[in-house]
Amino acid sequence: MQQTVTKRKGQINIVLRQTEGLQETADAALSQATKKHMPLERIQKEMEQLIGLKEMKYLLKEVYAWLYVNKCREENGLKQNTQALHMMFKGNPGTGKTTVARLLGTLFLEMNVLSKGHLIEVERADLVGEYIGHTAQKTRELVKKAKGGILFIDEAYSLARGGEKDFGKEAIDTLVKAMEDHHKDFILILAGYSEEMEHFLSLNPGLPSRFPLVIDFPDYSNEQLLEIAKKMAAERQYRFSRETEWKLKQSFIKKRELETSAFSNGRFVRNIIEKAIRKQAVRLLQADNLDRSTLELLLPEDIPIED
């Protein structure tokens, strides 16, 4: 009887050791898989901090997967699928275009697509010169600074506003040449309002094919704007009452109704939070006791509504 029990215990111990061994193998495989895709995990984690941007979040994973599989194909002696990574971001101000461009630079650095991964942000005035030849020189210098990273041109459509004789056309021609000459270690991202960017592309038939990745950055909903406001406030160690949140929503609605130009989304939220903090400071000048809770709380009367 004792021998039988001992034998069974021995068998159980063997099974347990085998199970533990299998679990350790599975854990090691999972750990290895996680490490393998660490660049994607890191960028996705940062992207999750951004409100909305569903299309961009999916595209980021798609681009990562394409780069990863292409690398695997090369390691297995298969032909690589070359594709330009120049992009066009279309949308109103304050929708996260610059933030996403910086994150892409980080991802492409980790994936060895770019050697530096930095972002150079410019606009028309940085590219266009005052006399013939000056524009090409300024544009080439900026491309040189951006080499190894991303050149991000905001309101890019303004380069085509002056017509045939405008120096903006010279900047476009120089950029197109740079895209060809430095395609292995340079990415160009053009950004601007949706309609203006569509018009910009129509002026140069060769441009659309050079930007295979076109991403729309839609305006935020009022709920998303409130999420952004709460996040911005928390980062500054402020909070809202329920009444304050309601007042914020009303300010978003009214701003959209009054806005004659493009709605500035996150920029508008940042401005309203900063104004609210200043108004709260004036209000608290009259307070007798400034404890932590009082200092943190933004009240409805602190929220400005534009007329």
N, C-alpha and C positions, 0 to 999 in steps of 0.2 A: 504493500500500500504506500509506504513511505517513498519507495523507489519510483512508483507511478507518479506521485505528486511532484517529486523532485524533477522527474523527466518532463512533466507538463510545464513546470516553472521554467525549465531550461528552454523548452520550445517557445514559450511566451516571450522570454527574454530575447531569443533569436529574432522572433517576429517583430518585437519592439525595436530592436537595433536596426533591422531591415527597413522598417517604417520610418525611423528617424533618419536613416541614410537616404531614403527616397525623398523625404521632406527637405533635407539639407541640399540635395541635388536640385530639387525644384526651386528652392529659395535662391540658390546660387545662379540658376538659369534666369530667374526673374530679375535678380540683381544685375546680372550681366545685360539683360535686355533693357533694363531701365538706364543703365550707364550708357548703353549704345545710343540711346535717343535722348541723352541728357540735354543737348542744345535745344531740342524741341520742347522738352519738359520745362526748361527754364523760361523760354520765351512765352509759352502758353500760360505759365503762371503769371507772368507780368501782364500779358494781354487780358487775362481774366480780371485784372484790376480795373480795366477800362470798361466803361458802360457802353452797351450796344456793340456796334461793329461786327455783327454776325458774319457778313460776307468776308470781311478782312480776316477774321479769325480762321475761317475755313480755308481761305486762300493760302494763308501762312502755312498751314499743315500740308496743303497740296504741294506748295513749292518745296518745303522741307523733304517730303516723301520723294519728289522727283529728283532732288539733289542726292539724296541718300541712295536711291535705287541706281542712279546713274553711276555713282561711285562703285557700287557693287558690280555693275556691269563691266566697268573698267577692270576691276580686280579679277573678273572671270573671263577676260579676253574678248568681251563683246563690245560692239560699237556703241559709243556714247551718243546720246541725243542732245546735240547742242541747241541751246535756246537763249536768246537775249533776255535779261532780267530788268530791262528798262521799264519803268512804270508810269502810269498816269493816275493821279488821284483827283477825283471830281467830287466837289461838294462845297458847301458854305463854310465860312470861317468857324473855328472853334469846334470842329467835329473830330479832332484827333489825328489829322493828317501828319503833322510834324512829329508827334509822339510815336506814331507807327513807323515812320521812316527811320527814326533812331533805333527802334527795336529791330527793324530789318537789318540795319547795319551791324548790330551785335550778332544776330543769327548768321549772317553771311560771313562774318569774321570767324565764328566758331566752325562753320562748314568749309572754311578755306576757299570761299568764293572771292572774298576780298581780303587784302593783306593788312588793312588797318581798321576798317569798319566804322570810320568816323563820318560825321555828317557836316557838310558845308551848306548852309541855308542862305540863299540869295534871292534878289528880285531884279526887276528890269534895270534899275539905276546902277546895280553892281556890274551889269553885263554890257550895257550900251554906252559907247563913248561919244565924244563931241565932234569928231572929225573922221574922215575916211581912214580905215585901217586901225583906228583906236579901239573900236568895238571888238574886232577879232583878237587884238592883243589882250584886252581885259578878259575876254571870255576864255582864251587859252590859259591865262594865268590862273583863273578860277578852276578850270578843269585840272590843271597841274596840282593845285592844292587839294582837290577832291580825289586825286588818283589813289587807289587803294580803298576808297570809301564811296560815299553817295553824295552827288550834287543834287540838292533839292531846290527847285526854282518855284517860288510861290507866285501866284498870279501870272503864270507863264504866258497866257493869252495876250498880255500887254506887249509882248515882243512883236506881235503882228498887227498892232493897231495903226501904225503910221503909214501903211501902204508900201508900195514898191521902193520908194526912195528913202524910207526910214531906215536908220541903222539897226533897228531890231531884226530886220531880215538877215543882216550880216551875222548877228549873234546866233540866229537859228542855223544858218549854214555852217558856222564854226562848230556848233554843238553836234550837228549831224555827222560831221567829219570826225569829231572826237569819239562819238559812239562807235564808229568803225575802227578807228586807230587804237582805242584803248578798251575794247569790248571785254577783255579778259580780267581787268582789274579796275573797273569803273562802272558805276550804275548811275543813270540819270533818272530822276523822278520829277515830272512836271505836275504842278498842282494848281487848282483854281476852281472857280464856279463852273458848274456843269454845262450850262448853255454856252458860256464863253469858250470853254475848252473844246466843245464840239465844233464851234465856228472856227477856232484856231486850227484844228485838224483839217478842216475842209479847205483851208487856204493853201496847204502844202500836201499834195497827193502822196508824197513819199513818207510822211510822218506816221500815219496810222499803223503801218506795218512794222514800224520800228519800236512800237510800244505794245507788246503782246499782252501785257498785264494792265488792264484798265479797271480800277476799283472805285465804286461809288461810296461816298461817305454821306449817308442820309442825315437830315436834321434829327435831333433828338426829340422824343415825345416829351410831354410835360412831366410824366412820371419819371422818365430817365433824367430830365433836368433836375428834378427834386433829389434823385439819388446822387447826382453829381454835386449838388449844393450841400447835401448832408456830409458827403465825403470831404469836400473842401473845408467845411466848417470843422469837422472832426480833426483834420490835419492841423488846424490852427487852435485846437482845443476849445471849440465853441459847440453849442448844441441848440436845437430848436424846440419850442413847445409845439403842441399840435396846432394851435392857432397860428403860430408862425409859419408852419408848413403850409397851411391853407392860404395864408397871405402870399407866400412865395409862388404858389401855383397861380394865384390871381395875377401876380406880376408877370409871369410867363405868358399867360393868355393875353393880357392887355398889350404886352410888347409885340407879340405876333400880330395882333390886330392893327397896331399903329405903324408897324415896320413897313416902310416903303421900299427899302433895299433888302439885301439878303440878311436873314436872321443870323446873329453871330454865336448862337448856341452856348458852348462852354465859356467863351469869352464874356458873354452877357452875364452868365451865372457868377463868374469870378468877380466881375465889376460890382454886381449887386451885393455879394457877400462882403466885399471890401467896404462898400458904402454903409452896409448894415453895421459893421464893426465900428466904423467911425461914429455913426449915429448913437450906437449903444454907449460909446465912450463919453459922448456929450451928456447923455441921459444919466449916466452913473456919477457925473460930477456932483449931482444933488443927493446922492445916496449917503446915508450915515454909516452903513456897515457893508463893506465890500468883501464878502466871503467868497470862497471858491465857486459855490453854486451860482451866486449872483453874477460873478465875472464870466462864467461860461455861457449863461443863458441869453439867447437873442430873442427878443419879444416882437410881436407883430408891428408895434410902432417903430421898430428899428428897420423894417423892410421898406425901402422906397418903391413907389409905383410911379412910373413915368406918365406924365400927362400927354 
